[in-house]
């Protein structure tokens, strides 16, 4: 169990709702957004109006709009077709021999049918509204695209010659980061809806044919690692280290994906 950052001899399961550092009862200051440490409670808490609250998940909305536009542009209702579809989907040999490195990202905006995109966009909306107001739009975007790259990495490791599309790798990354965030607050994620979502969707990955198991596991791993990076940066009071962590993790995913594509 973690110990209070000001009183190392005291164990605690409660973390500051702002910086994530563990705090004992003597260091807890109740606020409308949870318990805070002495330093964070001394800072002025931003007051959210209805206008600011409803506008917060703007990156989430932009991602959903982008996926829907691409879905319509690639004839998604018929399963996907056209030049854009063929040039954007994830395919190991095209990445390696054709040097189509953009596929590591663009494949995450393609979907193979209405059920596919509806399911992914529904989860993106739920998780985006949970995480983006907490992390901030910039951090949320960094998390999303890092997890997307890890999803591509995982997909190429598992099925380098398969055709992979969908935002599910990035969505799994959001689940992983949400679980880390809950854990940092002293909450067992597997006793919450997040844990149920992770287990249910992982189970479906192995049951339903055609689903990229590697993409889902890769995205989940990437999201967990980003969540750990953000938590560690907050504990040190160095938020910029969280972004540095995303850069390093993204580089690892790209290098790993290229190596997996080359081994196909």
N, C-alpha and C positions, 0 to 999 in steps of 0.2 A: 504493500500500500504506500502511496505517496506521503511525504511529510511536508508540513507547512514550510514555505520558503523563508519565513521569518523566525520560525521556531522548529528547527530540524528534529527535535526530540518528540514532536507531536505528529502522530499519524492522522490523516484526514482523507476523506473521499470527495471533498468539495473543492472546486476550482473557481477562480475568479471568472465571472462571465465576460470580462473584457479581455484580459491578457492570458487567461488560462492557467495562471500559477496556482498551485494548491495552497489553501488557506485553512487555518484552524478557527474554532469559534471566536477566539479573541481578536482575530484579524478580519472577521466577516462584517461587512457593512451591507445591510439589506437595501436594495434599490428596485425600481420597477422592472428592471431587466435581469434580476438575479443577484446573487451575492457577489460583492466586489472586494478586492484587496484595498488596503489603506491608500495606496498611490492612485489607483484607478477611481476610487470613490471620491478623491479630492478633485478629480477632473470634472469639468462641466459635461453633463450628459446631454447629448443632442436630443431635442424634442422632435418627434416625428408628427407632422401634420398628416391629414388624410391625403393631401396632394403628394407629399414626399414619400409616404408609404406606398401608394399605388404606383409610383414611378420608379421605385427601387429596382425591381427585377428587369431592368431594361436590356441587359445582355441576354437574359433568358428569352425575352420576347424577340430580340433580333435573331437569335439562333433558330427559334421556331419558324420565324418568317422565312429565313434563308433556306431552311430545309423544305418548307412547303413550296417555295418558288422553284427550287431545283427539282422537287418531285413532279411538279406540273410541267416543267421544261423538258424533263426526260421521259415523258409519257408513263409516269409511275403507275397510273391506274391499270396499265396493261403489263405491268411487271418490269418496266424500264426498258428503254431502247433509244437509239439515236447515237450520233457521234459523241455528244457530251457524256452520255452514259458509258460508252465504251472507253473513252479517254480518262474517265474519272474513277472507275471502280478499282478496287485493290486487287492486283494480280502480280504475283512475285516475278515471273519472267519479264513483264513489262517494266517493272521497277528496275530490275537488274540490267537486262539487255537494252531496253529502250530508254533507260535513265529517266523514267517518268516519276520522279521523286514526289511530285505534287499529289500523287495518288494516296500517299500516307494520310493526307488531310482531306482531300476532296471526297474520298470514299465515304467519309463520315457524314456527308450531306446527301447521299443517295439512299433511296429506299425502294424495296422490291415490290411494294404493293400497298394498298390503303390500310390494311390491318397493321402492317409493319410500321408505317409512319405514325399511325394513330397511337399505337402502343408506346413507341419511343417518345413522341411529343407529349403525351400525357404524363409520363414519368419525368421528362425534362421539366415540364411546367411545375409539377409537385415539388421536385427536388430543388429547382431553381428558386422557387418562392421560399423554400426553407433555408437555402444556403446563401444566396446572393445578398439578402439584407444583412446576414450575419458576417459574411466575409468581406463584403464590398464588391462592387462590379468588376474592378480591375483584378482582384484576387480570384474572383469567380471565373473570369475569362481565362486567366492563367491556368487554373485548375482544369477547366473544361478541355482546353487544347492540349495540355500535357497528358491528360487521361486519354484523349482521342489518339494521340501518337502511341501511347502504350497499348491501346486496343489494336492498332494496326500492327505493332510489334508482335503482340500475342497471336494475332491471326496468321501472320506470316510464319511464325515459328511452328504453329500447329498444322496449317494447310497452305504452304507457300504457293502451290499451284491452283488453289481454289479461288473462286471469284467472291469477294467479300464486299458488302455494302452495309451502311446503317450507322446510326448514332449510338447504338447500344453500348459500344466500348466506352465512350465518353460518359454515358448515363451510368454505367456501372462504376466509373470513377467517381461520380458525384455521390453514389451510395457509399463507397469506401471512405471518402472524405467526411461524409456526414457521420459515419460510425466512429471515426477518429475524434471528431468534434464532440460527440456525445461522451465518449470515453474520457476525454480531457475534462469534462464537467462532472465526472463521477457517476455517469449513467452507463449501465450495461446496455450496449446497442442491441443485443439479442433479446432484450426484454422490451423492445420498442418496435414500432412499425418498420424502422430502417432495417433491423435485423431480419424481420420477416420478409421484407422485399429482397434482401440479398439472398437468403436461403431459397426462397421461392423461385426467383429468376435463375439462380445457379442450377436448381433442380430442373427447371424447364430446358435449360441449355443442353442437358444431357439426355433429355427425353424426346424433345422435338427435333426431327431431322432437319438439316439445312441451316441450323443455327451455328454461328461461329463460336465454339466453346473457347478457343484460344483468344479471340477478340474480347470476350466477356471477362475472362480471367485476367488478361493483360490490362484491360481498362480498370478493373477492380484494384489490381496491384498498384497501378499508377496513381489512382485516387488516394489510396491508403498512404502511399509514400509522400504525396503532396500534402496530405493532411498532417502527417508527422512533421514535414518541413515547416509548415505554417505554425504548428503548435510550438516547435522548438524555437522558431524565430520570435514568437510572441513572448516566450518565457525569458528570452534574453533581451527583450525590448528592442529588437533589431528587425523590424518588419521587412526591410530590404533583403534580408537573408532568405526569406520565404520565396521571393521572386528569383533569387539566385538558385535556390533549390529547384525551382521549376525549370530553369534554363538547363541545369545539369541533368535533371531527369529526362527532359525532352531530348537532349543530346544523346543520352544513353539509349533511349527508345529508337531514335533515328538510326544510330550506328547498329544497334541490334537488329532492326528491321532490314537494313541493307544487307547485313551478314546473312540473315535468314533467307532473303530473296536470292542471294548469290548461291546459297547452298541447295536451292531447288533443283 
